[in-house]
Amino acid sequence: MSGPGTPLRPTDADRRFSALQAVAWINVALLGALTLVLSVYLWPHWRHNPDLSHGLFMPLVFLLLIWESRRIGPLRHPPAGAASLAALVLLALAALAGLAAAGLFAVSLGWSHSLVVFTLAAAFTVALLAGLVALSCEPLRLIPLNWIAFTAVILWLLAVPMPPGTYTTLTLKLQTWITGHVLTALHVLGVAARQQGNLIELADTTVGVEEACSGIRSLIACLYAGLFFSALMVRRPWARALLLVLAAPLALVMNFVRSLTLTLLANAGIDIGGFWHDATGFAVLGVTAVVLVAVAVLLEPRRGAPAPASAKPAAGRVSPAAAFGDQAILGVFLVLAGVLAGFFVMHTRPAGHEGRPPPDLAALLPAAPSGWTMVTSTDLYRFADTLETHHLFQRSYFKGTADNFTQITFYLAYWPPGQTSVSNVALHTPDACWPGTGWQSVPATATRFTPVVAGQTLPTAEYRRFTHGEILQHVWFWQFYDGAAITQRDPRSPRELLAIAWRYGFHKNGEQLFVRVSSNHPWDAIAGEALMADVFANLRPFGF
């Protein structure tokens, strides 16, 4: 027995608990490093995408909520055991699968693509949930398993760009909703107006409800703020649910007020560009935030005293064996995630631009064919940054009279080896780009067509039809990679993009060519033209 002055010796349980804490803090450090890397990766999106400007505060918000989860509570700490182990394994596997999908998308689309960013953030969120499960269990109690901690994790998904298909669909629906309701309000106020798509035609001007005015920005920011305030200012579950339910309708109503105000200003002859456009946008965000704070205060008028600090159990009375298993799995998962991410980063670096010099695209299209009038487009380079190439050329040919008129347009785009991915080129087909310029797709009986020119059977083309008012265009297009035609896939489908990544992703050394032919006549009516034979003879070295 120890005397009064004899120091107490640590027991085996004390030593095991200290070792467990050391392993847990290593995992905390790994999760912190992962958070830092993701924040650096997302920083350009937060800075340059107005829809995500609230993301600039995300790292601080995350740390604040983690701190408040420990201070306010409730301090829930489930026991380490079979349930925590099963949850941790499932979450770790899901995070690794998400990281692998993000890597494959990055191989196909590039790391800056919104689908890649969202998938990577989703994998990171699941990884944080795995960390939350492992670090909250007895006997560690490093972080409680409560709504505030959960919100700190989930908010990351609202600080990254949406997948392109989801974003486009939601934006179009919001644009249509805003335009229709603003038009109704104008009629109620006695203002003459009519709707043309997302345009509102007034007596002396036209107002367009663009993507930035659709309300997508205020919707995301309002949901973000609603979640944040529900965690920080409201304690009761029903009050939190009510605050979240009110967030989205509030964003839509405030954006409707903004759009109506701008339309009325335009109708009064005031230039709504610049100051008024930006001022009303910031005002909407400010007012929605103030309203949400006011609602939160009303729902939780009195804050209870902060929860007491989490008391650690006596190490001698707790067996940390189950917790050691959780921490070991978490550590192995984090190391595997780092290795997998490193693998994809190493294999998605741009390849060297080796190979033959870029072709003279203008020389591939005849400059003065007999009997044709020619017009060369001069404004294509404004799309160079989006398309990731400056090798663009378009030439239109016309002949005939008003009663028997023929138009044929050829568009060529070229990418040297390693300049971009196959899927990035596939994202900019007529299906994706033409509707944004006013063209409407017309269903065709067949979307693929194998054309013949001068006795030469060409590779199978994608076939589409578009109208713009009374103008009809038949459109055929091909994408070539390393001299071989690629079967077009839906660029908004994650499954199809993964298929392209699997087929072409790690092979970026091939040059790419995109060819589009459009005409006011079907193929059979123009295939016999000497112009068509000359153009496709020039294109033969590229895969035709």
Number of C-alpha atoms within 10 A of each C-alpha: 4 8 7 6 6 8 8 8 8 11 11 11 16 18 13 19 23 14 14 21 20 12 17 24 15 14 23 17 12 17 19 13 12 17 17 13 12 16 18 11 14 20 16 12 22 22 14 10 15 12 21 20 18 18 25 17 11 18 15 11 16 21 13 15 22 19 15 17 25 24 17 20 21 18 20 16 20 17 16 24 15 11 10 20 21 12 15 24 16 13 23 26 16 17 27 23 14 21 25 20 20 27 27 24 29 28 31 30 29 23 21 13 16 19 24 26 24 22 25 26 25 21 26 24 22 22 28 23 22 26 24 20 23 31 27 22 23 21 24 22 21 20 24 27 24 19 19 28 24 19 21 25 20 19 20 21 18 20 24 25 23 18 18 16 14 11 15 14 11 16 20 16 13 20 23 17 16 24 27 18 14 23 21 15 14 18 13 10 10 9 15 13 17 17 16 10 13 19 18 19 18 18 10 9 13 16 19 17 19 14 16 14 21 25 29 21 21 26 23 20 25 24 22 23 23 25 22 20 22 25 23 17 17 24 21 12 12 11 17 21 14 15 23 21 13 15 24 17 14 20 25 20 15 20 25 22 16 21 25 19 17 20 25 19 14 18 21 11 11 12 13 19 10 8 10 15 16 12 12 18 20 12 13 21 19 12 14 23 20 12 13 21 18 12 18 22 15 12 18 16 11 11 10 9 7 12 13 12 11 17 8 11 12 11 19 15 10 14 16 23 13 18 25 20 17 27 23 17 18 29 20 13 22 21 14 14 22 15 12 15 17 13 13 20 14 9 16 22 14 16 16 12 16 12 11 9 8 12 13 12 17 15 10 16 23 16 15 11 13 10 11 17 14 17 13 14 12 11 10 12 15 10 12 13 9 10 19 15 16 15 20 22 21 21 18 19 21 16 15 12 8 7 6 7 11 17 18 22 19 20 18 20 20 25 24 23 23 19 19 24 30 27 26 18 22 24 19 15 19 21 18 13 12 15 14 10 8 13 19 16 17 13 10 12 8 9 12 16 16 12 16 16 20 14 10 12 11 15 18 17 23 20 21 22 22 22 16 13 9 5 9 18 22 19 22 25 22 23 24 22 21 16 16 16 19 18 15 18 15 15 22 17 13 16 14 15 25 22 17 25 23 15 12 19 23 17 18 26 21 24 24 25 23 20 17 20 21 23 22 18 16 14 18 11 11 17 16 14 12 13 20 18 17 16 16 19 15 15 16 11 9 17 16 17
